[in-house]
Structure formats: C-alpha cells, structure tokens
C-alpha cells in the first residue's frame, strides 16, 4: 500500500491505493516534524495523529499520492557546533600540555 524513498534528506511516502477518506501513514512523527505534499507544507490543524503518533491525513489533501516528511529544528545546529568547538578546545589543551612537558624536558 505504501512505497518509501529518501530524496534531499526527506522521507517520501507514496500511497499506492486509497481505501478510506483518510490515510494513516506508517511512520511515527515527533515535534518539529514537517509534512508536505506537492511542495506545500500541510498545516498541523489539517491532519490528526493516532495514539502512537502516526499522521492521519485526509486523502483530498494529498497531491500526486505523495507526502514528504522531514525534521525541521532550527536550534539543533547550536548544540552540534558547541560540541564540536569544545572538542577542538580540548584537543588544543592537550597539545599545549604535551608541548610544555616536552619543552621542559629539553631545557633541563
């Protein structure tokens, strides 16, 4: 009933057959997950979630039998950059300590 593929960091789910007036997609979505169809975002008020968090979208909203699902969190980049920066600082600290110890041995 569904075909899944990944394109441009988006999960594309294609519906092969519509049985009812609503389609429940076989994926659990979380906060900041964006659903779109035909290049347009589906407003959160236009679809519902099942008890386990799978989106239930009305069939009349689905364009070309496809729904694209992607995660959109603007604040996710900051913790990643902070972690990367702290790793760089840690490595530089250990290099500095190594150089200081090596220099002390050479001077004595």
PAFI-860745 format. One record per atom (N, C-alpha, C): residue number from 0; residue in three letters; chain; atom name; x, y, z. Coordinates in Angstrom, 1 decimal, decimal comma, padded with zeros to 4 digits, m for minus. Each point is the difference from the previous one (the first is absolute). Layout:
residues N
+-----+-----+---+----+--------+--------+--------+
|   k |   r | c |  a |     xx |     yy |     zz |
+-----+-----+---+----+--------+--------+--------+
| NUM | ALA | A | CA |      X |      Y |      Z |
...
+-----+-----+---+----+--------+--------+--------+
END
This chain:
residues 108
+-----+-----+---+----+--------+--------+--------+
|   k |   r | c |  a |     xx |     yy |     zz |
+-----+-----+---+----+--------+--------+--------+
|   0 | UNK | A |  N |  000,8 | m001,2 |  000,0 |
|   0 | UNK | A | CA | m000,8 |  001,2 |  000,0 |
|   0 | UNK | A |  C |  000,9 |  001,3 |  000,0 |
|   1 | UNK | A |  N |  001,2 | m000,1 |  000,5 |
|   1 | UNK | A | CA |  000,9 |  001,2 |  000,1 |
|   1 | UNK | A |  C |  001,3 | m000,4 | m000,6 |
|   2 | UNK | A |  N |  000,6 |  001,0 | m000,6 |
|   2 | UNK | A | CA |  001,4 | m000,1 | m000,5 |
|   2 | UNK | A |  C |  000,8 |  001,2 |  000,7 |
|   3 | UNK | A |  N |  001,2 | m000,4 |  000,5 |
|   3 | UNK | A | CA |  000,8 |  001,1 |  000,7 |
|   3 | UNK | A |  C |  001,3 |  000,2 | m000,8 |
|   4 | UNK | A |  N |  000,4 |  001,2 |  000,0 |
|   4 | UNK | A | CA |  001,3 |  000,4 | m000,6 |
|   4 | UNK | A |  C |  000,6 |  001,2 |  000,7 |
|   5 | UNK | A |  N |  001,3 |  000,2 | m000,1 |
|   5 | UNK | A | CA |  000,6 |  001,2 |  000,6 |
|   5 | UNK | A |  C |  000,6 |  000,9 | m001,1 |
|   6 | UNK | A |  N | m000,4 |  001,3 |  000,0 |
|   6 | UNK | A | CA |  000,5 |  000,9 | m001,0 |
|   6 | UNK | A |  C |  000,2 |  001,3 |  000,7 |
|   7 | UNK | A |  N |  001,2 |  000,6 | m000,2 |
|   7 | UNK | A | CA |  000,4 |  001,3 |  000,6 |
|   7 | UNK | A |  C | m000,3 |  000,1 |  001,5 |
|   8 | UNK | A |  N |  000,4 | m001,1 |  000,7 |
|   8 | UNK | A | CA | m000,2 |  000,0 |  001,5 |
|   8 | UNK | A |  C | m001,5 | m000,1 |  000,4 |
|   9 | UNK | A |  N | m000,8 | m000,4 | m000,9 |
|   9 | UNK | A | CA | m001,4 | m000,1 |  000,4 |
|   9 | UNK | A |  C | m000,5 | m001,4 | m000,3 |
|  10 | UNK | A |  N | m000,9 | m000,5 |  000,9 |
|  10 | UNK | A | CA | m000,6 | m001,3 | m000,3 |
|  10 | UNK | A |  C | m001,2 |  000,2 | m000,8 |
|  11 | UNK | A |  N | m000,1 | m000,6 | m001,2 |
|  11 | UNK | A | CA | m001,1 |  000,1 | m000,9 |
|  11 | UNK | A |  C | m000,8 | m001,3 |  000,1 |
|  12 | UNK | A |  N | m001,3 |  000,2 |  000,4 |
|  12 | UNK | A | CA | m000,9 | m001,2 |  000,1 |
|  12 | UNK | A |  C | m001,0 |  000,2 | m001,1 |
|  13 | UNK | A |  N | m000,1 | m001,0 | m000,9 |
|  13 | UNK | A | CA | m000,9 | m000,1 | m001,1 |
|  13 | UNK | A |  C | m001,1 | m001,0 |  000,3 |
|  14 | UNK | A |  N | m001,3 |  000,5 | m000,1 |
|  14 | UNK | A | CA | m001,1 | m000,8 |  000,3 |
|  14 | UNK | A |  C | m000,4 | m000,7 | m001,3 |
|  15 | UNK | A |  N | m000,1 | m001,3 |  000,0 |
|  15 | UNK | A | CA | m000,4 | m000,8 | m001,2 |
|  15 | UNK | A |  C | m001,5 | m000,1 | m000,2 |
|  16 | UNK | A |  N | m000,7 | m000,2 |  001,1 |
|  16 | UNK | A | CA | m001,4 | m000,2 |  000,0 |
|  16 | UNK | A |  C | m000,7 |  000,8 |  001,1 |
|  17 | UNK | A |  N | m001,0 |  000,7 | m000,3 |
|  17 | UNK | A | CA | m000,8 |  000,7 |  001,1 |
|  17 | UNK | A |  C | m001,2 | m000,9 |  000,3 |
|  18 | UNK | A |  N | m000,2 | m000,4 |  001,2 |
|  18 | UNK | A | CA | m001,1 | m000,8 |  000,4 |
|  18 | UNK | A |  C | m001,1 |  000,8 |  000,7 |
|  19 | UNK | A |  N |  000,4 |  001,0 |  000,7 |
|  19 | UNK | A | CA | m001,0 |  000,8 |  000,8 |
|  19 | UNK | A |  C |  000,1 |  001,4 | m000,4 |
|  20 | UNK | A |  N | m000,7 |  000,9 |  000,8 |
|  20 | UNK | A | CA |  000,2 |  001,4 | m000,3 |
|  20 | UNK | A |  C |  001,2 |  000,6 |  000,7 |
|  21 | UNK | A |  N |  000,6 | m000,7 |  000,9 |
|  21 | UNK | A | CA |  001,2 |  000,5 |  000,7 |
|  21 | UNK | A |  C |  001,1 | m001,1 | m000,1 |
|  22 | UNK | A |  N |  001,3 |  000,4 | m000,1 |
|  22 | UNK | A | CA |  001,0 | m001,0 | m000,1 |
|  22 | UNK | A |  C |  000,9 |  000,2 |  001,2 |
|  23 | UNK | A |  N |  000,3 | m001,2 |  000,7 |
|  23 | UNK | A | CA |  000,9 |  000,0 |  001,1 |
|  23 | UNK | A |  C |  001,4 | m000,4 | m000,5 |
|  24 | UNK | A |  N |  001,0 |  000,8 |  000,2 |
|  24 | UNK | A | CA |  001,3 | m000,3 | m000,6 |
|  24 | UNK | A |  C |  000,8 | m000,8 |  001,0 |
|  25 | UNK | A |  N |  000,8 | m001,0 | m000,5 |
|  25 | UNK | A | CA |  000,7 | m000,9 |  000,9 |
|  25 | UNK | A |  C |  001,3 |  000,6 |  000,5 |
|  26 | UNK | A |  N | m000,1 |  001,1 |  000,7 |
|  26 | UNK | A | CA |  001,2 |  000,6 |  000,6 |
|  26 | UNK | A |  C | m000,4 |  000,8 |  001,2 |
|  27 | UNK | A |  N |  000,8 |  000,0 |  001,1 |
|  27 | UNK | A | CA | m000,3 |  000,8 |  001,1 |
|  27 | UNK | A |  C |  000,7 |  001,3 | m000,1 |
|  28 | UNK | A |  N | m000,7 |  001,1 |  000,2 |
|  28 | UNK | A | CA |  000,6 |  001,3 | m000,1 |
|  28 | UNK | A |  C |  000,1 |  000,7 |  001,4 |
|  29 | UNK | A |  N |  000,9 |  000,9 |  000,1 |
|  29 | UNK | A | CA |  000,3 |  000,6 |  001,3 |
|  29 | UNK | A |  C | m000,2 |  001,6 | m000,2 |
|  30 | UNK | A |  N |  000,3 |  000,7 |  001,1 |
|  30 | UNK | A | CA |  000,0 |  001,4 |  000,0 |
|  30 | UNK | A |  C |  001,0 |  000,5 | m001,1 |
|  31 | UNK | A |  N | m000,4 |  001,1 | m000,7 |
|  31 | UNK | A | CA |  000,8 |  000,6 | m001,0 |
|  31 | UNK | A |  C |  000,1 | m000,9 | m001,3 |
|  32 | UNK | A |  N | m000,8 | m001,0 | m000,1 |
|  32 | UNK | A | CA | m000,1 | m000,7 | m001,3 |
|  32 | UNK | A |  C | m000,9 |  000,7 | m000,9 |
|  33 | UNK | A |  N |  000,3 |  000,1 | m001,3 |
|  33 | UNK | A | CA | m000,8 |  000,8 | m000,9 |
|  33 | UNK | A |  C | m000,4 | m001,0 | m001,1 |
|  34 | UNK | A |  N | m001,3 |  000,0 | m000,3 |
|  34 | UNK | A | CA | m000,6 | m000,7 | m001,1 |
|  34 | UNK | A |  C | m000,3 |  000,9 | m001,1 |
|  35 | UNK | A |  N |  000,3 | m000,4 | m001,2 |
|  35 | UNK | A | CA | m000,4 |  000,8 | m001,2 |
|  35 | UNK | A |  C | m000,4 | m000,9 | m001,1 |
|  36 | UNK | A |  N | m000,8 |  000,6 | m000,9 |
|  36 | UNK | A | CA | m000,4 | m000,7 | m001,2 |
|  36 | UNK | A |  C | m000,1 |  001,0 | m001,1 |
|  37 | UNK | A |  N |  000,5 | m000,4 | m001,2 |
|  37 | UNK | A | CA |  000,0 |  001,0 | m001,1 |
|  37 | UNK | A |  C |  000,8 |  001,2 |  000,2 |
|  38 | UNK | A |  N |  001,0 | m000,1 |  000,9 |
|  38 | UNK | A | CA |  000,9 |  001,1 |  000,2 |
|  38 | UNK | A |  C | m000,6 |  001,0 |  001,1 |
|  39 | UNK | A |  N | m001,1 | m000,3 |  000,5 |
|  39 | UNK | A | CA | m000,6 |  000,9 |  001,0 |
|  39 | UNK | A |  C | m000,2 | m000,7 |  001,4 |
|  40 | UNK | A |  N |  000,3 |  000,7 |  001,0 |
|  40 | UNK | A | CA | m000,1 | m000,6 |  001,4 |
|  40 | UNK | A |  C | m001,4 | m000,2 |  000,3 |
|  41 | UNK | A |  N | m000,3 | m001,1 |  000,7 |
|  41 | UNK | A | CA | m001,3 | m000,3 |  000,5 |
|  41 | UNK | A |  C | m000,1 |  000,6 |  001,4 |
|  42 | UNK | A |  N | m001,0 |  000,8 |  000,2 |
|  42 | UNK | A | CA | m000,2 |  000,7 |  001,3 |
|  42 | UNK | A |  C | m000,3 | m001,1 |  001,0 |
|  43 | UNK | A |  N |  000,5 |  000,2 |  001,2 |
|  43 | UNK | A | CA | m000,2 | m001,0 |  001,1 |
|  43 | UNK | A |  C | m001,5 | m000,2 |  000,3 |
|  44 | UNK | A |  N | m000,8 |  001,0 | m000,2 |
|  44 | UNK | A | CA | m001,4 | m000,1 |  000,3 |
|  44 | UNK | A |  C | m000,8 | m000,8 | m001,1 |
|  45 | UNK | A |  N |  000,7 | m000,3 | m001,1 |
|  45 | UNK | A | CA | m000,7 | m000,7 | m001,1 |
|  45 | UNK | A |  C |  000,1 | m001,5 |  000,1 |
|  46 | UNK | A |  N |  000,9 | m000,5 |  000,9 |
|  46 | UNK | A | CA |  000,1 | m001,4 |  000,2 |
|  46 | UNK | A |  C |  000,0 | m000,3 |  001,5 |
|  47 | UNK | A |  N | m000,3 | m001,3 |  000,3 |
|  47 | UNK | A | CA |  000,0 | m000,4 |  001,4 |
|  47 | UNK | A |  C |  001,1 | m001,1 |  000,2 |
|  48 | UNK | A |  N |  000,2 | m000,3 |  001,2 |
|  48 | UNK | A | CA |  001,0 | m001,0 |  000,4 |
|  48 | UNK | A |  C | m000,8 | m001,2 |  000,7 |
|  49 | UNK | A |  N |  000,5 | m001,2 | m000,3 |
|  49 | UNK | A | CA | m000,6 | m001,2 |  000,7 |
|  49 | UNK | A |  C |  000,6 |  000,0 |  001,4 |
|  50 | UNK | A |  N | m000,4 | m001,0 |  000,8 |
|  50 | UNK | A | CA |  000,4 | m000,1 |  001,3 |
|  50 | UNK | A |  C |  001,5 | m000,2 |  000,2 |
|  51 | UNK | A |  N |  000,7 | m000,6 | m001,0 |
|  51 | UNK | A | CA |  001,4 | m000,2 |  000,0 |
|  51 | UNK | A |  C |  000,8 |  001,1 | m000,7 |
|  52 | UNK | A |  N | m000,7 |  000,9 | m000,7 |
|  52 | UNK | A | CA |  000,7 |  001,1 | m000,6 |
|  52 | UNK | A |  C |  000,1 | m000,1 | m001,5 |
|  53 | UNK | A |  N | m000,7 | m000,9 | m000,7 |
|  53 | UNK | A | CA |  000,0 |  000,0 | m001,4 |
|  53 | UNK | A |  C | m001,0 |  001,0 | m000,6 |
|  54 | UNK | A |  N |  000,4 |  000,7 | m001,0 |
|  54 | UNK | A | CA | m000,9 |  001,0 | m000,6 |
|  54 | UNK | A |  C | m001,1 | m000,6 | m000,8 |
|  55 | UNK | A |  N | m001,2 |  000,6 |  000,1 |
|  55 | UNK | A | CA | m001,2 | m000,4 | m000,7 |
|  55 | UNK | A |  C | m000,3 |  001,2 | m000,9 |
|  56 | UNK | A |  N |  000,2 | m000,1 | m001,3 |
|  56 | UNK | A | CA | m000,2 |  001,1 | m000,9 |
|  56 | UNK | A |  C | m001,3 | m000,2 | m000,9 |
|  57 | UNK | A |  N | m000,8 |  001,0 | m000,1 |
|  57 | UNK | A | CA | m001,2 | m000,2 | m001,0 |
|  57 | UNK | A |  C |  000,6 | m000,2 | m001,4 |
|  58 | UNK | A |  N | m000,6 | m001,0 | m000,7 |
|  58 | UNK | A | CA |  000,4 | m000,3 | m001,4 |
|  58 | UNK | A |  C | m000,1 |  001,2 | m000,9 |
|  59 | UNK | A |  N | m001,0 |  000,9 |  000,2 |
|  59 | UNK | A | CA | m000,1 |  001,1 | m000,9 |
|  59 | UNK | A |  C |  001,1 |  001,0 |  000,1 |
|  60 | UNK | A |  N |  000,8 | m000,1 |  001,0 |
|  60 | UNK | A | CA |  001,2 |  000,9 |  000,2 |
|  60 | UNK | A |  C |  001,2 | m000,5 | m000,7 |
|  61 | UNK | A |  N |  000,1 | m001,3 | m000,3 |
|  61 | UNK | A | CA |  001,2 | m000,6 | m000,5 |
|  61 | UNK | A |  C |  000,1 |  000,2 | m001,5 |
|  62 | UNK | A |  N |  001,1 |  000,7 | m000,4 |
|  62 | UNK | A | CA |  000,2 |  000,3 | m001,4 |
|  62 | UNK | A |  C |  001,0 | m001,1 | m000,6 |
|  63 | UNK | A |  N | m000,3 | m000,5 | m001,2 |
|  63 | UNK | A | CA |  000,8 | m001,0 | m000,7 |
|  63 | UNK | A |  C |  000,2 | m001,2 |  000,9 |
|  64 | UNK | A |  N | m000,9 | m000,3 |  000,9 |
|  64 | UNK | A | CA |  000,1 | m001,2 |  000,8 |
|  64 | UNK | A |  C |  001,3 |  000,0 |  000,9 |
|  65 | UNK | A |  N |  000,6 |  001,1 |  000,2 |
|  65 | UNK | A | CA |  001,3 |  000,1 |  000,8 |
|  65 | UNK | A |  C | m000,1 |  000,9 |  001,1 |
|  66 | UNK | A |  N |  000,7 | m000,4 |  001,1 |
|  66 | UNK | A | CA |  000,1 |  000,9 |  001,2 |
|  66 | UNK | A |  C |  001,5 |  000,0 |  000,3 |
|  67 | UNK | A |  N |  000,6 |  001,2 |  000,2 |
|  67 | UNK | A | CA |  001,4 |  000,1 |  000,3 |
|  67 | UNK | A |  C |  000,1 |  000,3 |  001,5 |
|  68 | UNK | A |  N |  000,9 | m000,7 |  000,7 |
|  68 | UNK | A | CA |  000,1 |  000,2 |  001,5 |
|  68 | UNK | A |  C |  001,4 |  000,3 |  000,3 |
|  69 | UNK | A |  N |  000,3 |  001,1 |  000,7 |
|  69 | UNK | A | CA |  001,3 |  000,4 |  000,4 |
|  69 | UNK | A |  C |  000,0 |  000,7 |  001,4 |
|  70 | UNK | A |  N |  001,1 |  000,0 |  000,6 |
|  70 | UNK | A | CA |  000,2 |  000,6 |  001,3 |
|  70 | UNK | A |  C |  000,5 |  001,4 | m000,1 |
|  71 | UNK | A |  N | m000,6 |  000,9 |  000,6 |
|  71 | UNK | A | CA |  000,4 |  001,4 | m000,1 |
|  71 | UNK | A |  C |  000,2 |  000,6 |  001,4 |
|  72 | UNK | A |  N |  001,2 |  000,0 |  000,5 |
|  72 | UNK | A | CA |  000,3 |  000,6 |  001,3 |
|  72 | UNK | A |  C |  001,2 |  001,0 | m000,2 |
|  73 | UNK | A |  N | m000,4 |  001,2 |  000,2 |
|  73 | UNK | A | CA |  001,0 |  001,1 | m000,2 |
|  73 | UNK | A |  C |  001,1 |  000,0 |  001,1 |
|  74 | UNK | A |  N | m000,3 | m000,5 |  001,1 |
|  74 | UNK | A | CA |  000,9 |  000,1 |  001,2 |
|  74 | UNK | A |  C |  000,9 | m001,2 |  000,1 |
|  75 | UNK | A |  N | m000,1 | m001,0 | m000,9 |
|  75 | UNK | A | CA |  000,8 | m001,2 |  000,1 |
|  75 | UNK | A |  C |  001,4 |  000,3 | m000,4 |
|  76 | UNK | A |  N |  000,3 |  001,0 | m000,8 |
|  76 | UNK | A | CA |  001,3 |  000,3 | m000,5 |
|  76 | UNK | A |  C |  000,9 |  000,6 |  001,1 |
|  77 | UNK | A |  N | m000,6 |  000,7 |  000,9 |
|  77 | UNK | A | CA |  000,8 |  000,6 |  001,1 |
|  77 | UNK | A |  C |  000,7 | m001,0 |  000,9 |
|  78 | UNK | A |  N | m000,7 | m001,0 |  000,6 |
|  78 | UNK | A | CA |  000,7 | m001,0 |  000,8 |
|  78 | UNK | A |  C |  001,0 | m000,7 | m000,8 |
|  79 | UNK | A |  N | m000,2 | m000,3 | m001,2 |
|  79 | UNK | A | CA |  001,0 | m000,7 | m000,8 |
|  79 | UNK | A |  C |  001,3 |  000,9 | m000,2 |
|  80 | UNK | A |  N | m000,2 |  001,2 | m000,3 |
|  80 | UNK | A | CA |  001,2 |  001,0 | m000,1 |
|  80 | UNK | A |  C |  000,7 |  000,1 |  001,3 |
|  81 | UNK | A |  N | m000,8 |  000,1 |  001,1 |
|  81 | UNK | A | CA |  000,6 |  000,1 |  001,3 |
|  81 | UNK | A |  C |  000,8 | m001,2 |  000,4 |
|  82 | UNK | A |  N | m000,5 | m001,2 | m000,3 |
|  82 | UNK | A | CA |  000,8 | m001,2 |  000,3 |
|  82 | UNK | A |  C |  001,2 | m000,1 | m000,9 |
|  83 | UNK | A |  N | m000,1 |  000,4 | m001,2 |
|  83 | UNK | A | CA |  001,2 |  000,0 | m000,9 |
|  83 | UNK | A |  C |  001,0 |  000,9 |  000,5 |
|  84 | UNK | A |  N | m000,4 |  001,2 |  000,4 |
|  84 | UNK | A | CA |  001,0 |  001,0 |  000,5 |
|  84 | UNK | A |  C |  000,6 | m000,4 |  001,3 |
|  85 | UNK | A |  N | m000,7 | m000,7 |  000,9 |
|  85 | UNK | A | CA |  000,6 | m000,4 |  001,2 |
|  85 | UNK | A |  C |  001,0 | m001,2 | m000,2 |
|  86 | UNK | A |  N | m000,3 | m000,8 | m001,0 |
|  86 | UNK | A | CA |  001,0 | m001,0 | m000,4 |
|  86 | UNK | A |  C |  001,3 |  000,6 | m000,5 |
|  87 | UNK | A |  N | m000,1 |  001,0 | m000,8 |
|  87 | UNK | A | CA |  001,2 |  000,7 | m000,5 |
|  87 | UNK | A |  C |  000,8 |  000,6 |  001,1 |
|  88 | UNK | A |  N | m000,7 |  000,7 |  001,0 |
|  88 | UNK | A | CA |  000,7 |  000,6 |  001,1 |
|  88 | UNK | A |  C |  000,7 | m001,1 |  000,9 |
|  89 | UNK | A |  N | m000,7 | m001,1 |  000,2 |
|  89 | UNK | A | CA |  000,6 | m001,1 |  000,8 |
|  89 | UNK | A |  C |  001,3 | m000,5 | m000,7 |
|  90 | UNK | A |  N | m000,1 | m000,2 | m001,3 |
|  90 | UNK | A | CA |  001,2 | m000,5 | m000,8 |
|  90 | UNK | A |  C |  001,1 |  001,0 |  000,1 |
|  91 | UNK | A |  N | m000,3 |  001,3 | m000,2 |
|  91 | UNK | A | CA |  001,0 |  001,0 |  000,1 |
|  91 | UNK | A |  C |  000,6 |  000,1 |  001,4 |
|  92 | UNK | A |  N | m000,8 | m000,2 |  001,0 |
|  92 | UNK | A | CA |  000,5 |  000,0 |  001,4 |
|  92 | UNK | A |  C |  001,0 | m001,1 |  000,2 |
|  93 | UNK | A |  N | m000,3 | m001,2 | m000,4 |
|  93 | UNK | A | CA |  000,9 | m001,2 |  000,1 |
|  93 | UNK | A |  C |  001,3 |  000,2 | m000,8 |
|  94 | UNK | A |  N | m000,1 |  000,6 | m001,2 |
|  94 | UNK | A | CA |  001,2 |  000,3 | m000,8 |
|  94 | UNK | A |  C |  000,9 |  001,0 |  000,7 |
|  95 | UNK | A |  N | m000,6 |  001,0 |  000,6 |
|  95 | UNK | A | CA |  000,7 |  001,0 |  000,8 |
|  95 | UNK | A |  C |  000,8 | m000,6 |  001,1 |
|  96 | UNK | A |  N | m000,7 | m000,9 |  000,8 |
|  96 | UNK | A | CA |  000,6 | m000,7 |  001,1 |
|  96 | UNK | A |  C |  001,1 | m000,9 | m000,4 |
|  97 | UNK | A |  N | m000,2 | m000,7 | m001,1 |
|  97 | UNK | A | CA |  001,1 | m000,9 | m000,6 |
|  97 | UNK | A |  C |  001,2 |  000,8 | m000,4 |
|  98 | UNK | A |  N | m000,2 |  001,2 | m000,6 |
|  98 | UNK | A | CA |  001,1 |  000,8 | m000,5 |
|  98 | UNK | A |  C |  000,7 |  000,6 |  001,2 |
|  99 | UNK | A |  N | m000,7 |  000,4 |  001,1 |
|  99 | UNK | A | CA |  000,6 |  000,6 |  001,2 |
|  99 | UNK | A |  C |  000,9 | m001,1 |  000,7 |
| 100 | UNK | A |  N | m000,5 | m001,2 |  000,1 |
| 100 | UNK | A | CA |  000,8 | m001,0 |  000,6 |
| 100 | UNK | A |  C |  001,2 | m000,4 | m000,8 |
| 101 | UNK | A |  N | m000,1 | m000,1 | m001,3 |
| 101 | UNK | A | CA |  001,1 | m000,3 | m000,8 |
| 101 | UNK | A |  C |  001,0 |  001,1 |  000,0 |
| 102 | UNK | A |  N | m000,4 |  001,3 |  000,1 |
| 102 | UNK | A | CA |  001,0 |  001,1 |  000,0 |
| 102 | UNK | A |  C |  000,7 |  000,0 |  001,4 |
| 103 | UNK | A |  N | m000,7 | m000,3 |  001,1 |
| 103 | UNK | A | CA |  000,7 |  000,0 |  001,3 |
| 103 | UNK | A |  C |  001,1 | m001,1 |  000,0 |
| 104 | UNK | A |  N | m000,3 | m001,2 | m000,6 |
| 104 | UNK | A | CA |  001,0 | m001,0 |  000,0 |
| 104 | UNK | A |  C |  001,2 |  000,4 | m000,9 |
| 105 | UNK | A |  N | m000,2 |  000,7 | m001,0 |
| 105 | UNK | A | CA |  001,1 |  000,4 | m000,9 |
| 105 | UNK | A |  C |  000,8 |  001,1 |  000,7 |
| 106 | UNK | A |  N | m000,6 |  000,9 |  000,8 |
| 106 | UNK | A | CA |  000,8 |  001,0 |  000,7 |
| 106 | UNK | A |  C |  000,8 | m000,5 |  001,1 |
| 107 | UNK | A |  N | m000,4 | m001,0 |  000,7 |
| 107 | UNK | A | CA |  000,7 | m000,5 |  001,2 |
| 107 | UNK | A |  C |  001,1 | m000,9 | m000,5 |
+-----+-----+---+----+--------+--------+--------+
END
